[in-house]
Amino acid sequence: MEVSGKITKILDKVTGHKKDASGTWEKQNFVLETDEKYNNIYCFEIFGAEKVFNFNQENAIGSPVTVQFNVKTNEYKGKYYTSLQAWKIGSTNADEQTEDVYDSY
C-alpha cells in the first residue's frame, strides 16, 4: 500500500531486548497527515536500528513524503493489534527527485 502526505509528529524511539537474548531491537513511530477530508492521519512504525537512523537523518516534521507500507495484525490473548509497517519512504519535494530513505526488501 502507499500514501503521501506530510510528517506531523515523530515519536520517541523505543528499544527492548530480543526474546532469545541475542541483542536488542529498536523501533520508532511517526505520524503522517494527508490532504484527504476523512481518514487522513496515519501512524507508521519503522523497525530496526539502521532504518530508524536513516529515517531520522533524512526526515523532519513537515517533510513531504510518500510511504509504502504493510498492514500487520497480531493476536495476543484473544485481542488483536494492528500496525502500519513502513518499508519504503521517499521524499516528494517538487524540487527534488524522489529519494528512498530506506528499503527493507
N, C-alpha and C positions, 0 to 999 in steps of 0.2 A: 504494500500500500504506500501511498505517497501523499504528502500535504505540504503546502507552502504558507509561510507567514513570518511573523517577527517574534524573536525571543523576548518574552516579557519578564521572565524570572529564571534565575539559575539557583537551584537549591544546594545546600551543603553536601559535600562528598560524604559517603558512608562507607566504612570499611568493616571487615569482620574476618574471622578465621574459618578456613575450609573445614568441612566435616571430617575429612580424612587427615587433618593436621599437617597437610603438606604445604601450608603457607597461608597467605591472606588473599582476600578478594576486595575489590573496590567498585563502587557504582556511584552515579550521580544522576539526578533528575533535573530536567529543565522544562519550562512551560512555554508553549508556542501559541500565539493567537493569530487567527486568520481574519480575513475581511468578511467572512460569511456572517449572515444575520443570526443564525442559530447553530448550535454545536460548533462553536468556533474556538474553544480552548482545549488544548491537548497537553498532557503531562507525559513526557517521554523519559525513558530510562536508558542510560548508557552504562554498559557493564564491561569492566576490565580497566586496569591501571593505564595502559597505553592509550586506549580510546578516550578515557576521561582526560588525560593530559592533552591529547591532540584537540579535543573539543574546547578546552579552556584556553589553549593558545590561539585558536582561530575565531572564537566567538565571544560576544558580549551581549548584554541586554540591549535590545534594539536592532540586533543583527537580522537582516532578512535572509531566511534560509529555506531550502527545500529538504524535507526529511523523508527518507524511505525507512519503513518500519514493519515489524511483525507484531501481531497481537498474540499474546501468550496468556493462557489461563491455567492456573494450578489449583488443585483441590487439597485442602488441609482440614481434617476432622469435620468433613461434611460442609465446609464453607468453600466458596470459590473466589479466587483473587485473580484479577486481570491486569496485565501491564502492557504498555506500548514500548517495545524494544527497538530503539533506533539503531539501524545498522549502516546507514549512509547519510551524511549531512553535507549539503553543498550550499555555498553562498549563492544568492540570487540577486546581487547588486547589478544594476544595469551597466555600470562602468567596468565590471569585471567579467571574466569568463566564469562559468560555474565551476567551483573548485570543490573537490571532495575532501572533507576533513578527515574522514576515515571510512574504510570499507572493510567489514569483517568477513566478507565472503570471498 
